[in-house]
Amino acid sequence: MDKKRIAFILASLGGGGVERVTLNLAEEFAKRGYDVDLLVADAKGEYMDLVPDSVNLVDLKKPRLLSCIPDIKKYLIERKPDAFISGKDYINLTVIMAKLLARSKTNLIVTTHTNISRQLEVLNSRSFKVIARLVKYFYRFANHIVGVSTGVADDLYHITGINKSKIHVVYNPVVTDELLTKAQQDVEHPWFNEDVPVAVTVGRFDKAKDYPTLLNAMRVLQDSRKVRLIVVGDGAEKDHLLSLVVQYKLNDVVDFVGFQSNPYPYMRKADLFVLSSAYEGFGVVVAEALAVGTPVVSTDCPSGPGEILEGGKYGTLVNVGDYIGLARGMDAALKSPMPKEKLLERSLFFTIKNSADSYEKLILEKREN
């Protein structure tokens, strides 16, 4: 029997969580014997060198994803993949439109990585309002709809009204052999060699991550204990965050180390991992921190962290935007850290095998849209 062909798609190879998840899944399905194509609108970005050799990279060389609709349509007609998996709502909508134009029978699995309702509430963006309306109409034309957490799946049902049997929960493929190997690499930072606790956070600098709340928590913490914070990432909010560091007099206790293609050694060597997000879809970095045995303090934002930490059983949860609560949670977690063995045990729920098994079931059990 001929090998099945699976296609994945990204807008770019920038260093985001969805991009990392997609590369993990693509590599895993190649290992399982599938022919795997990765379509990228504009194949540039920090993860360009991380595309596995076993995956066929198809660079569409277009600056905007919408302009790729004719290329995706052509791909569907000529290559006829057995399944097409996409993530991010604007990408999902683009692929659905291309599939309708191609009149393709490909099994289309669209994945949502964010809580759309919460995203609209926080950003109040006209473009996101348009996307939400399009999601409500177009997602019915997908064969399967995946939410990366129960919260996301429930939100999708609320928005679309689509039959719940068509909406699935598949946790992100976080824990891989590659992650565990990379986490053992050394990282040079003087703070890891000093007798002062170090907290680490990882993520892009945007409103979703709500770093001002974390910096405010660090300001409060300085009154009661010594603790330092390493911030891994980059983004549009950087200048604003740097100004807050100066305003809160945190220059000596907060260090921005920029984007790191391998953030895991920072996470492993830290005494604490902190997430201050206003909203998430899943919270990949929370599961990554568990996988390297680092205690977690996170906002209980919609959606994901509360599920990963099982309501606080595997880490500390605080209210969104509550910088005093976040400071207290960080202080308590540093005083009484959760056992590493317990964190590692929980991380096994988020392995690449479990995630790929769930997607494979959807691939093999095609449902009419």
Residue pairs with C-beta under 8 A, 6 or more apart in sequence:
3 33
3 34
3 35
4 34
4 35
4 82
4 83
4 363
5 34
5 35
5 36
5 37
5 79
5 80
5 81
5 82
5 83
6 26
6 29
6 34
6 35
6 36
6 37
6 81
6 82
6 83
6 84
6 85
6 363
7 36
7 37
7 38
7 39
7 75
7 79
7 81
7 83
7 84
7 85
7 106
8 22
8 25
8 26
8 36
8 37
8 38
8 39
8 84
8 85
8 86
9 38
9 39
9 40
9 41
9 72
9 84
9 85
9 86
9 91
9 95
10 18
10 19
10 22
10 38
10 39
10 40
10 41
10 91
11 40
11 41
11 42
11 65
11 88
11 90
11 91
12 19
12 40
12 41
12 42
12 43
12 44
12 45
13 19
13 40
13 43
13 44
13 45
13 46
13 47
13 48
13 50
13 51
14 44
14 45
14 46
14 47
15 45
15 46
15 47
15 259
15 261
16 204
17 113
17 172
17 203
17 282
17 284
17 285
18 87
18 88
18 113
19 45
19 47
20 47
20 284
21 87
21 113
21 172
21 173
21 174
21 284
22 38
22 87
23 38
23 47
23 50
23 51
23 52
23 55
24 173
24 174
24 176
24 178
24 352
24 355
25 85
25 173
25 352
25 355
25 356
25 359
26 36
26 38
26 52
26 55
27 52
27 54
27 55
28 173
28 176
28 352
28 353
28 356
29 36
29 356
29 359
29 360
30 36
30 52
30 54
30 55
31 54
32 356
32 360
35 56
36 54
36 55
36 56
37 55
37 56
37 58
37 75
37 79
37 81
38 51
38 55
38 56
38 57
38 58
39 58
39 60
39 68
39 71
39 72
39 75
40 57
40 58
40 59
40 60
41 60
41 62
41 63
41 64
41 65
41 67
41 68
42 59
42 60
42 61
42 62
42 63
43 57
43 59
43 61
46 259
46 261
47 261
49 261
50 261
51 57
58 75
60 68
60 71
60 72
62 68
62 71
65 90
65 91
65 94
66 94
68 94
68 98
69 94
69 97
69 98
69 101
70 98
72 94
72 95
72 98
72 99
72 102
73 98
73 99
73 101
73 102
74 102
75 81
76 84
76 98
76 99
76 102
76 104
76 106
77 102
77 104
80 104
80 106
81 106
82 106
82 107
82 363
83 106
83 107
83 108
83 109
83 362
83 363
84 95
84 99
84 106
84 107
84 108
84 109
85 109
85 111
85 359
86 92
86 95
86 108
86 109
86 110
86 111
87 110
87 111
87 112
87 113
88 113
89 112
89 114
89 116
89 131
89 135
90 131
92 110
92 111
92 112
92 135
92 139
92 142
93 131
93 134
93 135
93 138
95 108
95 110
96 108
96 110
96 138
96 139
96 141
96 142
97 138
99 106
99 108
99 141
100 141
107 143
107 144
107 362
107 363
107 366
108 141
108 142
108 143
108 144
108 369
109 142
109 143
109 144
109 145
109 146
109 359
109 362
109 363
110 139
110 142
110 144
110 145
110 146
111 145
111 146
111 147
111 148
111 170
112 145
112 146
112 147
112 148
112 152
112 156
112 281
113 148
113 152
113 172
113 281
113 282
114 152
114 208
114 279
114 280
114 281
115 151
115 152
115 155
115 279
115 280
115 281
115 302
115 303
116 128
116 131
116 132
116 135
116 155
116 156
116 159
117 132
117 155
117 158
117 159
117 302
118 155
118 278
118 279
118 301
118 302
118 303
119 128
119 208
119 279
120 128
120 129
120 132
122 207
122 208
122 278
122 279
123 207
123 208
132 159
135 156
135 159
135 160
136 159
136 160
136 161
139 145
139 156
139 160
139 162
140 160
140 162
140 369
141 369
142 369
143 362
143 366
143 367
143 368
143 369
144 166
144 168
144 362
144 367
145 156
145 160
145 162
145 166
145 167
145 168
146 153
146 167
146 168
146 169
146 170
146 359
146 362
147 153
147 154
147 155
147 156
147 167
147 168
147 169
147 170
147 281
148 169
148 170
148 171
148 172
148 281
148 282
148 304
149 169
149 171
149 281
149 282
149 303
149 304
149 307
150 169
150 303
150 307
151 302
151 303
151 304
151 306
151 307
152 169
152 281
152 282
152 303
152 304
153 167
153 168
153 169
154 303
155 302
155 303
156 162
156 167
157 164
157 167
166 367
168 358
168 362
170 355
170 358
170 359
170 362
171 282
171 287
171 349
171 350
171 354
171 355
171 358
172 282
172 284
172 287
172 350
172 355
173 350
173 351
173 352
173 354
173 355
173 356
174 284
174 287
174 288
174 291
174 347
174 350
174 351
174 352
174 355
175 287
175 288
175 291
175 347
175 348
175 350
175 351
175 352
176 351
176 352
179 264
179 288
179 291
179 292
180 291
180 292
182 262
182 264
182 265
183 264
183 265
183 267
183 268
183 291
183 292
184 265
184 268
185 262
185 264
185 265
186 265
187 265
187 266
187 269
189 230
189 255
189 257
189 266
189 269
191 198
191 228
191 230
191 255
192 198
192 269
196 226
196 227
196 228
197 225
197 226
197 227
197 228
197 271
197 272
197 334
198 227
198 228
198 229
198 230
198 269
198 270
198 271
198 272
199 227
199 228
199 229
199 230
199 270
199 271
199 272
199 273
199 274
199 330
200 229
200 230
200 231
200 232
200 266
200 267
200 270
200 272
200 273
200 274
200 294
201 211
201 214
201 229
201 230
201 231
201 232
201 233
201 273
201 274
201 275
201 276
201 285
202 232
202 233
202 260
202 263
202 266
202 267
202 273
202 285
202 288
203 209
203 232
203 233
203 275
203 277
203 285
204 233
204 234
204 235
205 211
205 233
205 234
205 235
205 236
205 237
205 238
205 241
206 235
206 236
206 237
207 237
207 278
208 277
208 278
208 279
208 280
209 275
209 276
209 277
209 278
210 276
210 277
210 278
210 299
210 320
210 321
211 231
211 237
211 241
211 276
212 240
212 241
212 244
213 276
213 299
213 320
213 321
213 322
213 323
213 326
214 229
214 274
214 276
214 323
214 326
215 241
215 244
215 245
215 248
215 250
215 254
216 244
216 248
216 323
217 276
217 323
217 324
217 326
217 327
217 330
218 227
218 229
218 248
218 250
218 253
218 254
218 327
219 248
219 249
219 250
219 323
220 323
220 324
220 327
221 227
221 327
221 330
221 331
222 250
222 253
224 331
225 331
225 334
226 253
227 253
227 330
227 331
227 334
228 253
228 254
228 255
229 250
229 253
229 254
229 255
229 274
230 255
230 257
230 266
230 270
231 241
231 254
231 255
231 256
231 257
232 257
232 258
232 259
232 260
232 263
232 266
233 258
233 259
234 258
234 259
238 256
241 256
242 256
244 250
245 251
245 254
257 266
260 266
264 288
264 292
267 273
267 285
267 288
267 289
267 292
267 294
268 292
268 293
268 294
270 294
271 294
271 295
271 334
271 337
272 294
272 295
272 296
272 297
272 330
272 333
272 334
272 337
273 285
273 286
273 289
273 294
273 295
273 296
273 297
274 296
274 297
274 298
274 326
274 330
275 283
275 285
275 286
275 296
275 297
275 298
275 299
275 305
276 298
276 299
276 326
277 283
277 298
277 299
277 301
277 305
277 320
278 299
278 301
278 320
278 321
279 301
279 302
279 303
279 320
280 301
280 302
280 303
280 304
280 305
281 303
281 304
282 303
282 304
282 308
283 298
283 304
283 305
283 308
286 296
286 298
286 304
286 305
286 308
286 309
286 315
287 308
287 347
287 350
289 295
289 296
289 343
290 296
290 308
290 314
290 315
290 343
290 344
290 346
290 347
290 350
291 344
291 347
291 350
293 340
293 343
293 344
294 343
295 315
295 316
295 333
295 337
295 338
295 343
296 309
296 314
296 315
296 316
296 333
296 343
297 315
297 316
297 318
297 326
297 329
297 330
297 333
298 305
298 309
298 315
298 316
298 317
298 318
299 305
299 317
299 318
299 319
299 320
299 321
299 322
299 326
300 306
300 317
300 318
300 319
300 320
301 320
305 317
306 312
306 317
308 314
308 315
308 346
308 350
309 315
309 316
309 317
309 346
310 346
311 317
314 338
314 342
314 343
314 346
315 333
315 338
315 343
316 329
316 330
316 332
316 333
317 329
318 325
318 326
318 328
318 329
319 325
